[in-house]
Amino acid sequence: MKEGIWAVDSRYRDMVSPELLILLGLSALTLLSVVILGLWIRIELANMLDLLDERLALALKSTIDRLVEGGMSEFEQPNPIQVAIGQLIQGMAQQKLNTIDATVTNRGPDGQFAAMEET
């Protein structure tokens, strides 16, 4: 006998559908696997960062050691054309530094700078 809108027959009252149990179990398993995967990725990232930090420190140390010992001072001498181009660029830069484009702006009778007239 049903008593209201939420009433269920007595034969279904104590039974849970097997499909619901399977879905509940699979959902719990999925959630657990996502949490475990997240923790594993976090641990792996921490390990990789430590390894990267160690390798970077070794690379910097070896580079500094080579610089201090003079191992990196063996550069190829520039050829004459490169030297000529370098001198040309230096000369042009020096000429630009020495050239100052100065303009004289006259003051008006009231002491203010007057507008420049184009000639």
C-alpha positions, 0 to 999 in steps of 0.5 A, a space after each residue: 500500500 502506498 502512502 503518499 508520493 514517496 512511498 515504495 512497494 514493500 518488495 523494493 524497500 530493502 533492495 539497491 539496484 546492482 547497477 547503482 552499486 557498480 556505478 558507485 564502486 566505479 566512481 569511488 575507484 575513479 576518484 581514488 585513482 585521480 588522487 593517487 595520480 595527482 600525488 604521483 605527479 607531484 612527487 615526480 615534479 619535485 624530483 625532476 626540479 631537484 634534478 634540474 637544479 643540480 644539473 643547472 648548478 653543475 653547468 654553471 660551475 663548469 662554465 665558471 671554471 672554464 672562464 677562470 682557467 682561461 679555457 674559453 679565451 681561445 677565440 678565432 682572430 677576426 679576419 681583416 675585412 671584419 676588422 675594417 668593418 668594425 673600424 668603419 662602424 666605430 668611426 661612424 658612431 664616433 662621428 655621430 657622437 661628436 655632431 650636435 645639432 643645436 638650434 638657437 631659439 630667440 626669446 620674445 619681448 616678454 621673456 618667453 621663447 618665441 615660436 621658431 620660424 621655418 626658413 
